[in-house]
């Protein structure tokens, strides 16, 4: 039996929890981000919009009609919405990083080119308390549109300066990204859906300036579908959206069933929350006590309760 199919239900899930329950169903969902006021923002990439769930009423509304094919979302340390405008699932992708002030609705473009060339498709983002942002820029769609010759991880400093901090050959195709609670470790999902491509989660030490070093492997999902997005709890455990029930091509298998895989900072596989829908894409923490998981998968937003609170930079103590 595959080690993945023998993984127990995650011990960190709240006792008595029946697992994840659907709360919203639409199209291809990504990038959940939970605000302190209870609203949960998430991307419907296929329909080129950002949706908003009011967790107190269960009602979902359209927050942004033309999202620029937004993928990942995150609240920064000041509670502003950071969005990765990508280029997948149709035209209209703006291929840039933007910030929205929820109070005023003002949208600020953080970066849209590197060394004069448009980004591939910004995918996911992590934020430090000091204002630094880290975002991934893979290309999973039409690769003929690439103006850059690499797929990389970038740092945006509070000054607006952009630095490429990781690229090939250290990583192949960066996807999800997250920080440890002490902001000293940067985690990167390296998910490259080609023959022999990486399905790995890497960890890097991070200094005060935001320079990564000391690359080390946390977990390898090969030959199954690797990780996509991820979240971190206050104890430093990773919650990784990974796996698939129905492989989409010959370069992935269903050995890793779709679910949220809980992995310690040392790489110990602690459990899995099964998700019954393909394709599972991302996860975040929210709720008044930061113990509610919000999970995007295919056309559905799921929710589940967790024993350990999540770590969110805009809700740090």
C-alpha positions as CSV (number, residue, x, y, z in Angstrom):
1,X,0.0,0.0,0.0
2,X,1.2,3.5,-0.8
3,X,2.4,5.5,2.2
4,X,0.0,8.3,1.2
5,X,-3.1,6.0,1.3
6,X,-2.1,4.8,4.7
7,X,-1.8,8.3,6.2
8,X,-4.1,8.7,9.2
9,X,-6.6,11.5,9.5
10,X,-4.7,14.6,10.6
11,X,-4.4,14.6,14.4
12,X,-4.5,18.4,14.4
13,X,-8.2,18.4,13.3
14,X,-10.6,19.3,16.0
15,X,-12.0,16.2,17.8
16,X,-15.5,15.4,16.6
17,X,-14.9,17.0,13.3
18,X,-16.6,15.2,10.4
19,X,-14.0,16.5,8.0
20,X,-14.3,19.2,5.4
21,X,-17.7,20.5,4.4
22,X,-18.6,22.5,1.2
23,X,-19.7,26.1,1.7
24,X,-19.4,27.5,-1.8
25,X,-19.4,25.9,-5.2
26,X,-18.5,27.6,-8.5
27,X,-15.7,26.9,-11.0
28,X,-11.9,26.7,-10.7
29,X,-11.1,28.2,-7.3
30,X,-7.8,29.3,-5.8
31,X,-6.2,31.7,-3.4
32,X,-8.3,31.8,-0.2
33,X,-7.5,34.7,2.1
34,X,-9.4,35.2,5.4
35,X,-9.8,38.8,6.8
36,X,-10.0,39.4,10.5
37,X,-13.6,40.7,10.1
38,X,-14.7,37.2,8.9
39,X,-14.8,37.8,5.2
40,X,-13.1,35.1,3.1
41,X,-11.8,36.3,-0.4
42,X,-11.0,33.7,-3.0
43,X,-10.3,33.5,-6.8
44,X,-12.6,32.0,-9.4
45,X,-9.9,32.0,-12.1
46,X,-12.1,30.4,-14.8
47,X,-14.6,33.2,-14.5
48,X,-12.0,35.9,-14.0
49,X,-13.3,37.2,-10.7
50,X,-12.6,37.4,-7.0
51,X,-15.4,36.2,-4.7
52,X,-16.1,37.0,-1.1
53,X,-17.8,34.7,1.5
54,X,-19.4,36.4,4.5
55,X,-18.7,33.6,7.0
56,X,-21.3,34.9,9.4
57,X,-24.2,34.7,6.9
58,X,-22.9,32.1,4.5
59,X,-23.6,34.5,1.6
60,X,-21.1,34.8,-1.3
61,X,-20.8,37.9,-3.5
62,X,-18.5,39.0,-6.3
63,X,-15.9,41.3,-4.9
64,X,-14.0,42.0,-8.2
65,X,-15.6,41.3,-11.6
66,X,-12.4,41.7,-13.7
67,X,-9.7,40.1,-11.5
68,X,-6.9,40.0,-14.2
69,X,-7.1,36.2,-13.8
70,X,-6.1,36.5,-10.1
71,X,-4.7,33.3,-8.6
72,X,-3.2,33.7,-5.1
73,X,-4.4,36.2,-2.5
74,X,-3.1,37.1,0.9
75,X,-3.5,39.8,3.6
76,X,-0.3,41.7,4.4
77,X,0.8,42.8,7.8
78,X,-1.4,45.9,7.5
79,X,-4.5,44.0,6.5
80,X,-4.4,45.0,2.8
81,X,-5.3,42.4,0.2
82,X,-2.3,41.3,-2.0
83,X,-3.4,39.5,-5.2
84,X,-1.4,37.6,-7.9
85,X,-2.8,38.5,-11.2
86,X,-1.9,35.6,-13.5
87,X,-2.6,34.5,-17.0
88,X,-4.3,31.1,-16.9
89,X,-7.8,29.9,-18.1
90,X,-8.4,32.5,-20.7
91,X,-7.6,36.0,-21.8
92,X,-7.4,39.1,-19.6
93,X,-4.5,38.0,-17.4
94,X,-2.6,41.1,-16.3
95,X,0.5,39.2,-15.1
96,X,1.3,41.5,-12.1
97,X,1.1,41.9,-8.4
98,X,-1.4,44.3,-6.9
99,X,-2.5,45.5,-3.4
100,X,-6.0,46.6,-2.5
101,X,-7.0,48.8,0.4
102,X,-10.3,47.3,1.5
103,X,-11.4,50.5,3.2
104,X,-11.1,52.6,0.1
105,X,-11.1,50.0,-2.7
106,X,-7.9,51.6,-4.1
107,X,-5.7,49.2,-6.1
108,X,-2.0,49.8,-6.2
109,X,0.3,48.0,-8.7
110,X,3.3,46.7,-6.8
111,X,5.2,45.3,-9.8
112,X,4.3,44.2,-13.4
113,X,7.7,43.7,-15.0
114,X,11.1,42.4,-14.1
115,X,14.1,43.9,-16.0
116,X,11.6,45.3,-18.5
117,X,9.9,42.0,-19.2
118,X,6.4,41.0,-18.2
119,X,6.0,38.3,-15.5
120,X,4.9,34.8,-16.5
121,X,1.9,34.3,-14.3
122,X,2.2,35.4,-10.6
123,X,0.8,32.5,-8.6
124,X,1.1,32.8,-4.8
125,X,2.5,35.2,-2.2
126,X,3.8,35.3,1.4
127,X,4.2,38.4,3.6
128,X,6.6,39.4,6.4
129,X,5.8,41.7,9.3
130,X,8.5,44.1,8.0
131,X,6.5,44.7,4.8
132,X,8.5,42.4,2.5
133,X,6.6,40.2,0.1
134,X,7.7,37.0,-1.6
135,X,5.8,35.8,-4.7
136,X,6.2,32.9,-7.2
137,X,6.0,33.3,-11.0
138,X,5.7,30.0,-12.8
139,X,4.2,29.3,-16.2
140,X,1.6,26.5,-16.3
141,X,-0.3,27.9,-19.3
142,X,0.8,29.0,-22.8
143,X,4.6,29.0,-22.6
144,X,4.9,30.8,-25.9
145,X,3.8,34.0,-24.1
146,X,6.8,34.0,-21.8
147,X,9.0,37.1,-22.0
148,X,11.3,35.9,-19.2
149,X,13.6,32.9,-19.6
150,X,13.1,31.6,-16.1
151,X,10.4,30.7,-13.5
152,X,11.4,32.3,-10.2
153,X,10.6,33.6,-6.7
154,X,10.8,37.3,-6.1
155,X,11.0,39.6,-3.1
156,X,9.3,43.0,-3.1
157,X,10.7,45.3,-0.5
158,X,8.7,48.1,1.2
159,X,10.7,50.6,-1.0
160,X,9.2,48.9,-4.0
161,X,12.5,47.4,-5.2
162,X,12.1,43.9,-6.7
163,X,14.8,41.2,-6.3
164,X,14.8,37.7,-7.9
165,X,15.8,35.5,-4.9
166,X,15.3,31.9,-6.3
167,X,15.3,30.4,-9.8
168,X,16.6,27.5,-11.8
169,X,18.4,25.2,-11.2
170,X,17.7,25.4,-7.4
171,X,14.0,25.1,-8.1
172,X,12.1,24.0,-11.3
173,X,8.7,25.6,-11.2
174,X,7.7,27.5,-8.0
175,X,4.0,27.4,-7.0
176,X,2.8,27.8,-3.4
177,X,4.8,29.8,-0.9
178,X,4.7,30.4,2.9
179,X,6.7,31.6,5.9
180,X,7.3,30.0,9.3
181,X,5.8,31.8,12.3
182,X,9.2,33.3,13.2
183,X,9.6,34.4,9.6
184,X,13.0,32.8,9.4
185,X,12.1,30.0,7.1
186,X,10.7,30.3,3.6
187,X,8.8,27.3,2.2
188,X,8.4,26.9,-1.6
189,X,6.3,24.4,-3.4
190,X,8.2,23.2,-6.5
191,X,5.6,21.6,-8.7
192,X,6.7,20.8,-12.3
193,X,4.3,18.6,-14.2
194,X,6.7,17.1,-16.7
195,X,8.3,13.7,-16.9
196,X,10.7,13.6,-13.9
197,X,9.6,17.0,-12.7
198,X,9.9,18.1,-9.1
199,X,6.9,17.4,-6.8
200,X,8.8,18.8,-3.7
201,X,8.4,21.2,-0.8
202,X,11.7,23.1,-0.1
203,X,12.7,25.1,2.9
204,X,15.2,28.0,2.9
205,X,16.7,29.9,5.8
206,X,15.8,33.6,5.6
207,X,17.9,36.4,6.9
208,X,16.8,39.9,7.9
209,X,17.3,41.2,4.4
210,X,15.1,38.5,3.0
211,X,17.9,36.5,1.3
212,X,17.2,32.7,1.2
213,X,19.9,30.1,1.8
214,X,20.4,26.6,3.2
215,X,18.0,24.8,0.8
216,X,16.6,21.6,2.2
217,X,13.9,19.1,1.3
218,X,10.8,18.9,3.5
219,X,8.8,16.3,1.6
220,X,8.5,14.8,-1.9
221,X,5.1,13.9,-3.3
222,X,6.5,12.2,-6.5
223,X,5.2,10.4,-8.6
224,X,1.8,11.8,-7.6
225,X,0.5,15.3,-8.1
226,X,2.6,17.5,-5.9
227,X,1.6,20.4,-3.7
228,X,-0.1,23.6,-4.8
229,X,-0.9,26.1,-2.1
230,X,-0.2,25.8,1.7
231,X,-0.7,27.4,5.1
232,X,1.2,27.3,8.4
233,X,-0.1,26.9,12.0
234,X,1.3,28.6,15.1
235,X,3.5,25.5,15.8
236,X,5.1,25.7,12.4
237,X,3.3,22.7,10.8
238,X,2.6,23.0,7.1
239,X,-0.8,22.3,5.6
240,X,-0.3,21.4,2.0
241,X,-3.0,21.1,-0.7
242,X,-1.8,18.2,-2.8
243,X,-2.8,15.1,-4.7
244,X,-5.3,14.1,-7.3
245,X,-7.9,11.3,-7.8
246,X,-7.9,11.4,-11.6
247,X,-4.5,12.1,-13.2
248,X,-4.6,14.6,-16.0
249,X,-1.6,13.4,-18.0
250,X,1.0,10.7,-18.0
251,X,3.4,12.6,-15.8
252,X,1.3,12.3,-12.6
253,X,-0.4,9.5,-10.8
254,X,-3.2,9.1,-8.2
255,X,-0.8,7.7,-5.7
256,X,-1.3,10.8,-3.6
257,X,-5.1,11.2,-3.0
258,X,-6.4,14.8,-2.9
259,X,-6.2,16.3,0.6
260,X,-4.6,18.7,3.0
261,X,-1.4,17.0,4.2
262,X,-0.1,18.1,7.6
263,X,3.7,18.0,7.6
264,X,6.1,19.1,10.5
265,X,8.9,21.5,9.9
266,X,11.2,18.5,9.9
267,X,9.3,16.8,7.2
268,X,7.3,14.3,9.3
269,X,3.9,13.4,7.7
270,X,1.4,13.8,10.6
271,X,-1.8,13.2,8.8
272,X,-4.2,14.2,6.0
273,X,-7.6,15.8,5.7
274,X,-9.2,14.0,2.6
275,X,-10.9,16.2,0.1
276,X,-13.3,14.5,-2.2
277,X,-12.9,16.8,-5.2
278,X,-10.3,17.4,-7.8
279,X,-8.3,19.6,-8.3
280,X,-7.4,20.7,-4.7
281,X,-5.5,24.0,-5.0
282,X,-5.0,26.0,-1.8
283,X,-5.8,26.4,1.9
284,X,-5.7,29.2,4.6
285,X,-6.7,29.7,8.2
286,X,-9.5,32.0,9.4
287,X,-12.3,32.5,11.8
288,X,-12.4,34.4,15.1
289,X,-9.8,32.0,16.7
290,X,-7.8,31.2,13.5
291,X,-8.8,27.6,13.8
292,X,-11.0,27.3,10.7
293,X,-9.5,26.0,7.5
294,X,-10.7,27.3,4.2
295,X,-9.8,25.0,1.3
296,X,-10.3,25.6,-2.4
297,X,-10.7,22.6,-4.6
298,X,-12.2,22.5,-8.1
299,X,-15.5,24.3,-8.0
300,X,-15.9,24.2,-4.2
301,X,-14.8,26.1,-1.2
302,X,-14.6,23.7,1.8
303,X,-14.2,24.5,5.5
304,X,-13.0,22.4,8.5
305,X,-12.1,23.0,12.1
306,X,-8.6,22.5,13.4
307,X,-7.2,22.1,16.9
308,X,-4.1,24.2,16.4
309,X,-4.6,27.8,15.3
310,X,-3.1,29.1,12.1
311,X,-0.4,31.7,11.8
312,X,-1.4,34.8,9.7
313,X,0.9,37.8,9.4
314,X,-2.0,40.3,9.7
315,X,-3.3,38.6,12.9
316,X,0.0,38.0,14.7
317,X,0.0,38.6,18.4
